[in-house]
């Protein structure tokens, strides 16, 4: 499997979640299983089955995070010397040519994307249109609502 780009902040969030799952959530669910077992008949013990299901979820998430981190190419945006070009991790201020709306996006990995925080995936149509452009350039974006022209106002590496 090839390396997947991720920002330093995204990698830290995954590591923190992994730490939480391993040190707090996993021991808590093991304790819940032991307690439910002590109640007797496991066939009709809803607490036991719920705890086992939760354990399966936790173990699956741990494996998922470990796999993501092992295939991650962690990119420190602050050390990039991209010469003003839009690259992975850049924060880009854009202005919609038609409506005049101004938006700010940070281009991040697929696992980090969160449109509510204006973090868009590197594989999204907007990010693909912005990559390689510089301040003052116009990016043509094919969206579900039709073509949009976005002028790049500023590119930052924060």
Sine and cosine of phi, psi and omega as CSV:
sin_phi,cos_phi,sin_psi,cos_psi,sin_omega,cos_omega
0.00,0.00,0.63,-0.77,-0.04,-1.00
-0.98,0.18,0.26,-0.97,0.00,-1.00
-0.95,0.31,0.62,-0.78,-0.01,-1.00
-0.93,-0.36,0.80,-0.60,-0.02,-1.00
-0.94,0.33,0.61,-0.79,0.04,-1.00
-0.49,-0.87,0.58,-0.81,0.03,-1.00
-0.98,0.21,0.28,-0.96,0.03,-1.00
-0.86,0.51,-0.68,0.73,0.00,-1.00
-0.88,0.47,-0.67,0.74,0.02,-1.00
-0.90,0.44,-0.65,0.76,0.03,-1.00
-0.91,0.42,-0.65,0.76,0.02,-1.00
-0.90,0.44,-0.63,0.78,0.03,-1.00
-0.90,0.44,-0.67,0.75,0.03,-1.00
-0.91,0.42,-0.67,0.74,0.02,-1.00
-0.90,0.44,-0.64,0.77,0.02,-1.00
-0.91,0.42,-0.66,0.75,0.03,-1.00
-0.90,0.43,-0.66,0.75,0.03,-1.00
-0.88,0.47,-0.70,0.71,0.03,-1.00
-0.87,0.50,-0.70,0.71,0.02,-1.00
-0.87,0.49,-0.72,0.69,-0.02,-1.00
-0.90,0.44,-0.67,0.74,-0.07,-1.00
-0.97,0.24,-0.61,0.79,-0.12,-0.99
-0.99,-0.11,-0.40,0.92,-0.06,-1.00
-0.89,-0.45,-0.83,0.56,-0.11,-0.99
-0.93,0.36,-0.71,0.71,-0.03,-1.00
-0.88,0.47,-0.77,0.64,0.03,-1.00
-0.88,0.48,-0.57,0.82,0.00,-1.00
-0.90,0.43,-0.67,0.74,-0.02,-1.00
-0.96,0.29,-0.54,0.84,0.07,-1.00
-0.90,0.44,-0.66,0.75,0.04,-1.00
-0.90,0.44,-0.65,0.76,0.01,-1.00
-0.91,0.42,-0.61,0.79,0.04,-1.00
-0.91,0.42,-0.71,0.71,0.01,-1.00
-0.88,0.48,-0.65,0.76,0.01,-1.00
-0.92,0.39,-0.66,0.75,0.00,-1.00
-0.92,0.40,-0.58,0.81,0.04,-1.00
-0.89,0.45,-0.57,0.82,-0.03,-1.00
-0.92,0.39,-0.30,0.95,0.00,-1.00
-0.98,0.19,-0.10,1.00,0.09,-1.00
0.94,-0.33,-0.70,-0.72,-0.12,-0.99
-0.74,0.68,0.89,-0.45,-0.07,-1.00
-0.99,0.16,-0.39,0.92,-0.03,-1.00
-0.88,0.48,-0.64,0.77,-0.08,-1.00
-0.94,-0.34,0.39,0.92,-0.06,-1.00
-0.98,-0.19,0.99,-0.16,-0.06,-1.00
-0.90,0.43,-0.60,0.80,0.02,-1.00
-0.87,0.50,-0.68,0.73,-0.01,-1.00
-0.89,0.45,-0.73,0.69,-0.02,-1.00
-0.91,0.41,-0.62,0.78,0.04,-1.00
-0.91,0.42,-0.67,0.75,0.00,-1.00
-0.91,0.40,-0.64,0.77,0.03,-1.00
-0.91,0.42,-0.64,0.77,0.03,-1.00
-0.90,0.44,-0.68,0.74,0.03,-1.00
-0.89,0.45,-0.64,0.77,0.03,-1.00
-0.89,0.46,-0.67,0.74,0.04,-1.00
-0.88,0.48,-0.65,0.76,0.04,-1.00
-0.89,0.45,-0.73,0.68,-0.02,-1.00
-0.88,0.47,-0.72,0.69,-0.01,-1.00
-0.90,0.43,-0.62,0.78,0.04,-1.00
-0.91,0.42,-0.66,0.75,0.01,-1.00
-0.92,0.39,-0.63,0.78,0.05,-1.00
-0.87,0.50,-0.73,0.68,0.02,-1.00
-0.89,0.46,-0.64,0.77,0.01,-1.00
-0.89,0.46,-0.74,0.67,-0.01,-1.00
-0.91,0.42,-0.69,0.73,0.01,-1.00
-0.88,0.48,-0.64,0.77,0.04,-1.00
-0.91,0.42,-0.69,0.72,0.01,-1.00
-0.88,0.48,-0.69,0.72,-0.01,-1.00
-0.93,0.38,-0.56,0.83,-0.01,-1.00
-0.95,0.31,-0.41,0.91,0.01,-1.00
-0.97,-0.23,0.17,0.99,-0.07,-1.00
-0.99,0.10,0.66,-0.75,0.17,-0.99
-0.95,-0.31,0.99,-0.10,-0.10,-0.99
-0.97,0.23,0.84,-0.54,-0.06,-1.00
-0.91,-0.42,0.85,-0.52,0.05,-1.00
-1.00,0.02,0.96,-0.28,-0.10,-1.00
-0.89,0.46,-0.57,0.82,-0.08,-1.00
-0.93,0.37,-0.32,0.95,-0.02,-1.00
-0.99,-0.16,0.01,1.00,-0.02,-1.00
-0.95,0.32,0.62,-0.78,0.11,-0.99
-0.87,-0.49,0.98,0.20,-0.11,-0.99
-1.00,-0.10,0.03,1.00,0.06,-1.00
0.89,0.45,0.56,0.83,0.04,-1.00
1.00,0.09,0.00,1.00,0.01,-1.00
-0.99,0.12,0.44,-0.90,0.08,-1.00
-0.98,0.20,0.86,-0.51,0.02,-1.00
-0.72,-0.69,0.08,-1.00,0.05,-1.00
-0.82,0.57,0.74,-0.68,0.04,-1.00
1.00,-0.02,-0.25,0.97,-0.03,-1.00
-0.93,0.36,0.52,-0.86,0.13,-0.99
-0.98,-0.21,0.82,-0.58,-0.15,-0.99
-0.84,-0.55,0.80,-0.60,0.13,-0.99
-1.00,-0.08,0.81,-0.59,-0.01,-1.00
-0.80,-0.61,0.38,-0.92,0.05,-1.00
-0.81,-0.59,0.80,-0.61,0.04,-1.00
-0.96,0.28,0.86,-0.51,-0.08,-1.00
-0.88,0.47,-0.58,0.82,-0.08,-1.00
-0.98,0.19,-0.77,0.63,-0.09,-1.00
-1.00,-0.05,-0.35,0.94,-0.04,-1.00
0.99,0.12,0.00,1.00,0.01,-1.00
-0.90,0.43,0.65,-0.76,0.07,-1.00
-0.95,-0.31,0.69,-0.73,0.00,-1.00
-0.70,-0.72,0.42,-0.91,0.07,-1.00
-0.84,-0.55,0.77,-0.64,0.02,-1.00
-0.80,-0.61,0.58,-0.82,0.22,-0.98
-0.93,-0.38,0.74,-0.68,-0.02,-1.00
-1.00,-0.01,0.88,-0.47,-0.09,-1.00
-0.76,-0.64,0.02,-1.00,0.04,-1.00
-0.95,0.32,0.26,-0.97,-0.05,-1.00
-0.85,0.53,-0.62,0.78,-0.05,-1.00
-0.96,0.27,-0.34,0.94,-0.04,-1.00
-1.00,-0.05,-0.29,0.96,-0.14,-0.99
-0.82,0.58,0.73,-0.69,0.04,-1.00
-0.43,-0.90,0.99,-0.16,-0.11,-0.99
-0.89,0.46,-0.46,0.89,0.03,-1.00
-0.91,0.42,-0.44,0.90,0.04,-1.00
-0.97,-0.24,0.24,0.97,0.00,-1.00
0.86,0.51,0.54,0.84,0.07,-1.00
-0.96,-0.27,0.93,-0.36,-0.07,-1.00
-0.95,-0.30,0.54,-0.84,-0.03,-1.00
-0.93,0.36,0.59,-0.81,0.04,-1.00
-0.85,0.52,-0.42,0.91,-0.03,-1.00
-1.00,-0.06,0.03,1.00,0.01,-1.00
-0.96,0.28,0.42,-0.91,0.00,-1.00
-0.85,0.53,-0.64,0.77,-0.01,-1.00
-0.91,0.42,-0.74,0.68,-0.01,-1.00
-0.88,0.47,-0.68,0.73,-0.01,-1.00
-0.89,0.47,-0.57,0.82,0.01,-1.00
-0.96,0.29,-0.52,0.86,-0.06,-1.00
-0.99,0.14,-0.51,0.86,-0.08,-1.00
-0.82,0.57,0.76,-0.65,0.06,-1.00
1.00,0.01,-0.21,0.98,0.00,-1.00
-0.99,0.11,0.23,-0.97,0.01,-1.00
-0.81,-0.59,0.12,-0.99,0.05,-1.00
-0.82,0.57,0.69,-0.72,0.01,-1.00
1.00,-0.04,-0.32,0.95,0.02,-1.00
-0.95,0.30,0.39,-0.92,0.07,-1.00
-0.94,-0.33,0.78,-0.62,0.05,-1.00
-0.96,-0.29,0.81,-0.58,0.06,-1.00
-1.00,-0.02,0.86,-0.51,-0.06,-1.00
-0.89,-0.46,0.82,-0.58,0.06,-1.00
-1.00,0.03,0.97,-0.25,-0.02,-1.00
-0.95,-0.32,0.23,-0.97,0.05,-1.00
-0.84,0.54,-0.45,0.89,0.01,-1.00
-1.00,0.03,0.11,0.99,-0.01,-1.00
0.92,-0.38,-0.03,-1.00,-0.02,-1.00
-0.94,0.33,0.67,-0.74,0.08,-1.00
-0.80,-0.60,0.61,-0.80,0.07,-1.00
-0.96,-0.29,0.87,-0.50,0.00,-1.00
-0.92,-0.40,0.84,-0.55,0.07,-1.00
-1.00,-0.01,0.75,-0.67,0.01,-1.00
-0.99,0.14,0.90,-0.43,-0.05,-1.00
-1.00,0.05,-0.72,0.70,-0.04,-1.00
-0.44,-0.90,0.57,-0.82,0.07,-1.00
-0.85,-0.53,0.81,-0.58,0.00,-1.00
-0.81,-0.58,0.46,-0.89,0.04,-1.00
-0.87,-0.49,1.00,0.10,-0.08,-1.00
-0.87,-0.49,0.00,0.00,0.00,0.00
